């Protein structure tokens, strides 16, 4: 049964990804972060606006969601420079401490 959901997830991603890529490019041209375009495309394609993705198909995407978040985290971590973080240690701590506190709730 999981194979069916995996195939479904990859088919959905193959159909929606080009639209998301284009939306990210448009956001970048508007001097916005590309992720803004990706989020807008998700909202538009989701079950509550255009309905291109049903709630079940969004659930199927959970299969690849974890892998994608792992890759994003790896890429973000690889770009961090410890020397810059040391200079901005106070600001980083001010942002991370509330997040860490809330995650313990």
QUIKA-V720864 format. One record per pair of residues at least 24 apart in sequence whose C-alpha atoms are under 8 Angstrom apart, sorted by the first residue. I is the first residue (numbers start at 1). GAP is how many residues later the second one is. Records with the same first field share a line. If there is no record, write none. Layout:
I: GAP  GAP
This chain:
5: 55  58
6: 54  57
8: 49  52
9: 48  51  52  54  55
10: 51
12: 41  45  49
13: 48
16: 29
